[in-house]
């Protein structure tokens, strides 16, 4: 953290500054909690290494889409002389209010799905539909977690990145660079899991047996992080 901060202070190139801001955001306490949750969600399909890596990339793309679209809007407003304070406050407030209950709801639904599979309730879900649900889930998770601004990530994004982007030629690219940096740790961990751990045959067989328990642990992780956010934002 201190090393990245020193590099940030020494940087005079907007693209590098945006990248360092993204890395600092990724390892800050609140975003780090969401990234750990995302890693749990992605790695629960450990029997399919390609799916793990793909979901990691989709999670990062979700963050890029959310940060970039919001950045384009804010940069356009700032360059037009429009005060963006109310919009920034609303996004931060709603992000804080929604992320905790959504995480807990997702966790509970995952637990229910483990204990009561859809097939037992009379619903048939094809393998293709199941894979699509996982891809959409990773993408939407990235977008949701990107909008969960806490004081630190809000300062980096709204207080430093967006004003710099609005005053820089080609500033619309900077939120993309920032978002890419925030998702890199998750993609990196997904790559490690996909191409090292998942290739160990003995471990792979054991994980097939333990898949249900892993799903339960991921669901509990969602609920735990949701409770953490509830404690942070509501109390």
Secondary structure, 3 states (H helix, E strand, C coil): CHHHHHHHHHCCCHHHHHHHHHHHHHCCHHHHHHHHHHHHHHHCCCCCHHHHHHHHHHHHHHHHHHHHHHHHHHHHHHHCCCCCHHHHHHHHHHHHHHHHHHHHHHHHHHHHHHHCCHHHHCCCCCHHHHHHHHHHHHHHHHHHHHCCCCHHHHHHHHHHHHHHHHCCCCHHHHHHHHHHHHHHHHHHHHHHHHHCHHHCHHHHHHHHHCHHHHHHHHHHHHHHHHHHHHHHHHC
